[in-house]
């Protein structure tokens, strides 16, 4: 009994020591998977795509805006320009982006009517917005851009400035399936015919393509399309010069159209005789304005199209729905550039793009 009593206190002491030290040396901290997962999701950079309707210098300016916004709002940006300006190519791009797990898409639809199913499919998976050209009949969340009808009327004002006594006019554009194309064309027509502007864009009436459209002063000979190909536009312009000896002006409604018209007119030896009225800010167009061989151009703000698209998508992905206006429209107004303001405008453009 005595030996047992001497051993027991030591055993008890050793057991107590083991129990005291064991938790400190052996316990393993288990990760809080729910908190860690939430933290990882919060820190991950959203991936957004900016999809254009074709390859053009205009979109290179938008790309700069996208890159700047990506830095400002901590977003990874993928700018996609269809090698072929077709709805089929846009469809391939959108499906590729969705498969790759993109978080948001901004797109300028090539053919909003026939792309409705595609756009709605994308909108069901990620935040989808439109820029440059709208698709109001789809589930897109908002449109970023100008009022293209108003821009068309501004273009018509430049035609009247170039031909104050009237004359024959031909219009050139990439395609007429796009929402913005239809509205620009109609704005020019309504301005030259002296029609009052409708109360809303939805109330715009569209003149059919075909026979010339005439007013007491102006004859709109037609609207020639080229499907986004500058060489085709140049061919159209050369054919027009040959077919209409009394042609007074050419109106190019896409960014590359005025330079193509310029080349055709220069080749025919008629610079200054056939007036050029443009759209957008191609360097050839701006230089022609400086030289006096182009009356003026109506510019958008492609830098802001890119910047605002990325900014809005970043907010939507992070759960901020307040960036969607009640009218689902962020207006970036057009303006006219003529010899009076071309230098200041071009300097500002170069500063933004590093050009």
WOPE-V163859 format. One line per field, one symbol per residue. ss: DSSP state (2 for helix, 1 for strand, 0 for the rest). A space follows every 50 residues. Layout:
BEGIN
ss=???
END
This chain:
BEGIN
ss=02222222222222222222222222000000222222222220011111 10000022222222222222220011111100000022222222222220 00011110000000022222222000111110000000000011100222 22222222222200001111111000002222222222222220000000 22200000000011000111111110000222222222222220001111 11002222222222222000100111111000222222222000011110 02222222222222222000222000001110001110000222222222 22200
END
